[in-house]
Amino acid sequence: MDMHVTELDGPITCVRLDGRLDAAGADAIGLRFTATLAGSGRPALVDLSGCSFVASMGIRLLISTGRALQQKGGKLVLFGAQPLVQAVFEDAALDQLLPLLATQADALDALSA
């Protein structure tokens, strides 16, 4: 799992995930991911377009980071999930805990709402 961080206007942090968000992937990025997003308390986007697979540990990482960010007054929005990843999120009802949108533009709109 690779993690690429960019800063967008606003300021908004955007993290792109590439690879498999399984136990090994979540372990590889977990600390940096949580520190980058929850540590700032700023609104954040997670680009899942490069994420080919997600397992329970990956879902746990997203939920725990989203909750930690929310406690600091920030908001986490996911976007760009491939069909397989989207189906896993829907089956796990993750889309009811964290917004999951199709495009970065939609995600930015959700952050400003």
Phi and psi in degrees as a GROMACS rama.xvg file:
@    title "Ramachandran Plot"
@    xaxis  label "Phi"
@    yaxis  label "Psi"
@TYPE xy
-111.661  148.902  ASP-2
-131.567  125.828  MET-3
-121.906  125.43  HIS-4
-107.902  132.454  VAL-5
-132.454  153.481  THR-6
-104.672  126.812  GLU-7
-102.651  167.886  LEU-8
-60.1869  145.626  ASP-9
138.833  -44.3479  GLY-10
-80.5004  138.187  PRO-11
-128.381  134.297  ILE-12
-91.0683  133.594  THR-13
-122.205  126.672  CYS-14
-116.061  125.602  VAL-15
-102.234  128.177  ARG-16
-105.07  130.513  LEU-17
-126.221  124.333  ASP-18
119.461  -152.111  GLY-19
-102.88  124.116  ARG-20
-95.6026  61.9615  LEU-21
-99.5448  -164.699  ASP-22
-58.8645  -45.8487  ALA-23
-66.4155  -41.4456  ALA-24
-66.0316  -43.6386  GLY-25
-63.9449  -38.5994  ALA-26
-66.0622  -38.4282  ASP-27
-66.1091  -34.9207  ALA-28
-112.319  -8.29524  ILE-29
-49.9695  -55.4278  GLY-30
-64.2869  -47.0848  LEU-31
-64.5606  -41.7739  ARG-32
-60.0381  -50.7988  PHE-33
-65.8204  -43.3621  THR-34
-64.1002  -40.405  ALA-35
-65.7839  -44.3858  THR-36
-87.4971  -54.1484  LEU-37
-75.1611  -29.4067  ALA-38
-63.1884  -33.188  GLY-39
-83.3204  -30.5888  SER-40
73.5176  7.31574  GLY-41
-88.9188  156.541  ARG-42
-56.4552  145.972  PRO-43
-142.464  147.029  ALA-44
-116.517  145.371  LEU-45
-122.36  116.65  VAL-46
-87.8804  112.608  ASP-47
-99.3552  8.47387  LEU-48
-63.3737  -24.0638  SER-49
-97.8776  5.38592  GLY-50
-93.0372  113.857  CYS-51
-90.3148  -15.9424  SER-52
-157.53  145.323  PHE-53
-137.627  137.959  VAL-54
-121.17  -178.245  ALA-55
-58.341  -37.4128  SER-56
-67.187  -33.3455  MET-57
-68.5407  -41.2332  GLY-58
-62.4485  -43.0458  ILE-59
-60.3172  -42.4809  ARG-60
-60.9022  -44.8887  LEU-61
-64.4712  -44.3354  LEU-62
-65.2338  -48.0485  ILE-63
-65.1909  -37.5958  SER-64
-69.1516  -41.1008  THR-65
-60.8237  -41.8318  GLY-66
-67.3645  -42.4192  ARG-67
-63.6707  -40.0836  ALA-68
-66.1484  -41.5811  LEU-69
-61.9527  -37.2673  GLN-70
-64.5961  -22.8043  GLN-71
-96.4912  8.54321  LYS-72
88.9013  6.67895  GLY-73
-96.8623  177.226  GLY-74
-137.47  140.033  LYS-75
-113.932  129.07  LEU-76
-128.474  132.603  VAL-77
-99.3403  148.71  LEU-78
-153.339  162.203  PHE-79
78.2795  18.6905  GLY-80
-64.1586  136.318  ALA-81
-68.3924  159.224  GLN-82
-52.6889  -41.7171  PRO-83
-64.9808  -43.9796  LEU-84
-67.0462  -42.804  VAL-85
-58.1302  -43.5754  GLN-86
-63.0383  -40.449  ALA-87
-63.1619  -44.2161  VAL-88
-63.1648  -40.4435  PHE-89
-67.3425  -42.1637  GLU-90
-62.8796  -35.7753  ASP-91
-87.4951  -0.778973  ALA-92
60.554  25.5086  ALA-93
-64.6215  -32.2241  LEU-94
-65.0239  -12.0797  ASP-95
-88.7859  -17.4567  GLN-96
-97.3735  -37.8115  LEU-97
-128.955  134.574  LEU-98
-59.9  133.762  PRO-99
-127.368  109.067  LEU-100
-118.152  167.263  LEU-101
-77.1397  -42.5893  ALA-102
-126.899  164.632  THR-103
-64.3107  -37.7548  GLN-104
-61.2548  -43.3273  ALA-105
-62.5404  -41.1789  ASP-106
-65.0778  -41.5955  ALA-107
-62.5212  -39.8353  LEU-108
-61.4171  -40.2177  ASP-109
-66.4331  -34.167  ALA-110
-67.484  -33.3591  LEU-111
-85.0713  -8.86541  SER-112
